[in-house]
Amino acid sequence: MIHEACVLMEFGGSAEDLARTCHAHPTRSEAIKEAALAVGKRAIHM
């Protein structure tokens, strides 16, 4: 699950970039996407 955040940090990505990437369903990596969406007050499942 941490790999997504590590790649994002390495390449200077934003929460928006992370929110727009594909995440497998159902997996814990969806929590990362939801957190990224929550930054912009757009979380789907929270």
C-alpha positions in Angstrom: 0.0 0.0 0.0 2.9 2.4 0.7 4.3 2.0 -2.8 1.8 4.4 -4.3 2.7 7.2 -1.8 6.4 6.5 -2.4 6.2 6.8 -6.2 4.1 10.0 -5.8 6.7 11.6 -3.5 9.6 10.6 -5.7 8.1 12.2 -8.8 6.6 15.3 -6.9 3.0 14.3 -7.6 0.0 15.8 -5.9 -3.0 14.4 -4.1 -4.9 15.1 -7.3 -2.5 12.9 -9.3 -2.9 10.1 -6.8 -6.7 10.4 -6.8 -6.8 10.1 -10.6 -4.8 6.9 -10.8 -6.5 3.5 -11.1 -6.8 1.5 -7.9 -7.8 -2.2 -7.8 -11.1 -3.0 -6.1 -11.6 -4.3 -3.5 -8.1 -3.6 -2.0 -6.6 -1.6 0.7 -5.0 0.7 -1.9 -8.5 2.2 -2.3 -7.9 3.7 1.1 -5.0 5.7 -0.4 -7.3 7.0 -3.2 -10.0 7.9 -0.7 -7.5 9.8 1.4 -6.2 11.7 -1.7 -9.8 12.6 -2.7 -10.5 13.7 0.9 -7.8 16.3 0.6 -10.0 18.1 -2.0 -13.2 17.3 0.0 -14.2 14.8 -2.7 -14.1 11.5 -0.9 -16.6 8.9 -2.1 -16.9 6.5 0.8 -16.1 8.6 3.8 
